[in-house]
Amino acid sequence: MNRLKNTGLVLCGLALGLSLSAPVAQAVESLKATLSTNRVLVDGQEVRLTAYNINGNNCIMLRDIGRAVGFNVYWDSNTKCVQVESKKPYTGEAPVTSAEAKPVEQPAQTDVAAAKQDIIDRTNALRRTKGVAALRVNDKLMQAAQVRADEMAASGIYSHTRPDGRKSNTVTDSKYTGENIHSISELYLEQQQKTLSEAVIELWSNSKAHADNMTSSRYGEIGVGLARGVNQNGLDCWYCVQVFLLDGCEVTWVDTPAMK
């Protein structure tokens, strides 16, 4: 006596959780299948497969064929369709795919010249909020600030005292200068998602002494220096320097970087 079975999940051998529209689903439910007694051979060898006779056709679940013949069949939830991998052994499961390797986002390379100018622009923007005249860029002060940044980067000594023990204002022949310095690690910039110029102006602005230098009406000219180095914690960093000159004063000479 043949057993009758509804074929809601078996339609011409494809029974892998397909999503059917209402008319199709109703048609499928109306079909009846009887177990087939026909032999099934694979490469001349009889295999035990459950087959159904549906409207005179022998139907075998595709997953059963894959298991018997040796290819993978699975339901792909992303594409919403059955996938057949003819060269993969049967598992009935979608292949495990490692997450697509995404390139690690690297911090943008700092354009030193652009960063220096941005520091000057941000400093003057801060001065405008205080009603103070903008600072003029002085080439000698730019050289002096770069000397100070370079000698800190070379020596690893972060200080207003130069590596040879002299005061910071000995970098020029004028005693009427002021100095802001900061050491900012590249890790900090990455964590804060900030540019170098943005970060250093923010940090100086949050320090009264540094902010006073940037907004002092006594200063009329500025120079900025930036140099990459390593800080005392062994982290790659930037040594940032601002050198200010009292309005009406002059610089005619700039020292070379001091050594320990």
Secondary structure, DSSP 8 states (H G I E B T S, - for coil): ---EEE-TT-BTTB-S-----HHHHHHHHH-EEEE----EEETTEEE---EEEETTEEEE-HHHHHHHHT-EEEEETTTTEEEEETTS---SS------------------HHHHHHHHHHHHHHHHHHTT----EE-HHHHHHHHHHHHHHHHH---SSB-TTS-BGGGGBS-S-EEEEEEEEEHHHHHHHT--HHHHHHHHHHTSHHHHHHHH-TTEEEEEEEEEEEE-TTS-EEEEEEEEEEETT-----B------
